[in-house]
Amino acid sequence: MNDKRNIIFGRLLAIATVLGDRVFDKKVPSISSIYMDKIGREPAKTIEAIHRKLLDYAHKFGPEEIALLDMFGDQISELDMEDFDNIPLDKEYQLHYYKQKADMFVGVAEAAEIMGWTKQYVSEYRRRGLFPEPMQLLASGPIWFRQQILDYKATKESNRNS
């Protein structure tokens, strides 16, 4: 089986799940709870259904949701056209689903590492309102999309070089 295909379909499901969790009404089941098994059996048909479902909520998309949709598109563009079919996936796609979800988010420690700062410096910048708003506050602390922090760092470096 094509490993790249399993990786991409797993990543697509993860990105779509995070996007759906951000825009769906509270009573709507998550993308993964609806489509986890279906994507393994009929990947192309399932991705098309997921895409249609997400676009029904496009009116709720803000900058972070647009960034997730762009990530979704980037993954599709990496898939060879002949691999966008309904040949069943190996179970390996589930591993890539969970890996992609884990790689999308960072906490204070990871944000500090990206910025080249200490955790205390990130917390102080956040307290002063100088750091990006976290996408979620957990009991363990704030979390951000990794891309939020990478974009923030690039902006700070660009401003410094101007």
C-alpha positions as semicolon CSV with decimal commas, in nm:
position;residue;x (nm);y (nm);z (nm)
1;M;0,000;0,000;0,000
2;N;0,110;0,357;-0,067
3;D;0,248;0,500;0,260
4;K;0,222;0,859;0,133
5;R;-0,149;0,803;0,067
6;N;-0,209;0,674;0,423
7;I;-0,017;0,971;0,565
8;I;-0,208;1,230;0,365
9;F;-0,554;1,086;0,430
10;G;-0,472;1,058;0,802
11;R;-0,355;1,420;0,808
12;L;-0,664;1,536;0,617
13;L;-0,889;1,373;0,873
14;A;-0,697;1,537;1,161
15;I;-0,706;1,885;1,009
16;A;-1,075;1,851;0,925
17;T;-1,152;1,731;1,279
18;V;-0,981;2,032;1,438
19;L;-1,154;2,268;1,195
20;G;-1,492;2,106;1,259
21;D;-1,442;2,123;1,636
22;R;-1,389;2,499;1,600
23;V;-1,699;2,576;1,390
24;F;-1,961;2,307;1,439
25;D;-2,254;2,368;1,671
26;K;-2,207;2,198;2,008
27;K;-2,453;1,917;1,931
28;V;-2,287;1,822;1,601
29;P;-2,062;1,513;1,634
30;S;-1,693;1,557;1,552
31;I;-1,555;1,479;1,208
32;S;-1,347;1,193;1,347
33;S;-1,641;1,034;1,528
34;I;-1,842;1,033;1,206
35;Y;-1,576;0,955;0,948
36;M;-1,282;0,768;1,114
37;D;-1,393;0,426;0,990
38;K;-1,550;0,549;0,666
39;I;-1,229;0,712;0,546
40;G;-1,049;0,381;0,582
41;R;-1,300;0,212;0,352
42;E;-1,370;0,487;0,096
43;P;-1,112;0,763;0,135
44;A;-1,190;0,988;-0,164
45;K;-1,566;0,973;-0,116
46;T;-1,524;1,046;0,256
47;I;-1,293;1,345;0,203
48;E;-1,542;1,491;-0,043
49;A;-1,822;1,450;0,215
50;I;-1,607;1,606;0,489
51;H;-1,518;1,901;0,265
52;R;-1,885;1,965;0,184
53;K;-1,978;1,945;0,554
54;L;-1,704;2,192;0,651
55;L;-1,802;2,439;0,379
56;D;-2,156;2,447;0,522
57;Y;-1,993;2,628;0,816
58;A;-1,775;2,864;0,609
59;H;-1,967;3,163;0,746
60;K;-1,804;3,091;1,085
61;F;-1,447;3,086;0,949
62;G;-1,203;3,338;1,092
63;P;-0,828;3,366;1,023
64;E;-0,739;3,048;1,214
65;E;-1,007;2,846;1,038
66;I;-0,892;2,979;0,699
67;A;-0,537;2,872;0,791
68;L;-0,666;2,522;0,871
69;L;-0,854;2,511;0,540
70;D;-0,531;2,612;0,365
71;M;-0,350;2,326;0,544
72;F;-0,626;2,093;0,421
73;G;-0,574;2,215;0,064
74;D;-0,197;2,182;0,093
75;Q;-0,235;1,817;0,192
76;I;-0,471;1,745;-0,098
77;S;-0,226;1,908;-0,339
78;E;0,045;1,665;-0,220
79;L;-0,171;1,368;-0,312
80;D;-0,115;1,223;-0,661
81;M;-0,440;1,231;-0,860
82;E;-0,432;0,854;-0,916
83;D;-0,416;0,807;-0,536
84;F;-0,735;1,009;-0,477
85;D;-0,959;0,706;-0,505
86;N;-1,171;0,474;-0,294
87;I;-0,923;0,189;-0,258
88;P;-0,927;0,112;0,118
89;L;-0,645;0,251;0,333
90;D;-0,417;0,054;0,563
91;K;-0,488;0,104;0,934
92;E;-0,167;0,312;0,936
93;Y;-0,373;0,620;0,837
94;Q;-0,499;0,631;1,199
95;L;-0,144;0,672;1,328
96;H;-0,096;0,972;1,098
97;Y;-0,430;1,116;1,209
98;Y;-0,314;1,121;1,573
99;K;0,037;1,238;1,485
100;Q;-0,096;1,530;1,278
101;K;-0,329;1,638;1,558
102;A;-0,041;1,634;1,807
103;D;0,190;1,830;1,574
104;M;-0,063;2,109;1,516
105;F;-0,059;2,244;1,871
106;V;0,198;2,387;2,109
107;G;0,196;2,481;2,475
108;V;0,408;2,738;2,656
109;A;0,723;2,522;2,652
110;E;0,703;2,458;2,278
111;A;0,617;2,822;2,205
112;A;0,921;2,929;2,407
113;E;1,140;2,688;2,214
114;I;1,013;2,819;1,879
115;M;1,070;3,179;1,989
116;G;1,409;3,108;2,147
117;W;1,275;3,241;2,477
118;T;1,216;3,102;2,825
119;K;0,872;2,984;2,933
120;Q;0,862;3,277;3,177
121;Y;0,924;3,523;2,893
122;V;0,634;3,377;2,691
123;S;0,408;3,396;2,998
124;E;0,509;3,758;3,062
125;Y;0,448;3,860;2,699
126;R;0,110;3,688;2,716
127;R;0,021;3,862;3,045
128;R;0,101;4,199;2,885
129;G;-0,115;4,121;2,581
130;L;0,187;4,113;2,348
131;F;0,163;3,744;2,252
132;P;-0,095;3,578;2,025
133;E;-0,420;3,476;2,189
134;P;-0,422;3,101;2,257
135;M;-0,672;2,897;2,064
136;Q;-0,769;2,719;2,386
137;L;-0,705;2,740;2,758
138;L;-0,663;2,401;2,922
139;A;-0,614;2,318;3,289
140;S;-0,248;2,263;3,201
141;G;-0,220;2,604;3,036
142;P;-0,275;2,778;2,703
143;I;-0,229;2,610;2,368
144;W;-0,177;2,766;2,029
145;F;-0,167;2,646;1,674
146;R;0,199;2,589;1,596
147;Q;0,155;2,808;1,287
148;Q;0,033;3,100;1,503
149;I;0,365;3,101;1,687
150;L;0,570;3,057;1,371
151;D;0,385;3,351;1,210
152;Y;0,430;3,564;1,522
153;K;0,803;3,492;1,525
154;A;0,834;3,577;1,154
155;T;0,648;3,907;1,211
156;K;0,869;4,000;1,506
157;E;1,182;3,919;1,306
158;S;1,052;4,114;1,004
159;N;0,970;4,418;1,221
160;R;1,314;4,400;1,382
161;N;1,482;4,393;1,039
162;S;1,277;4,687;0,905
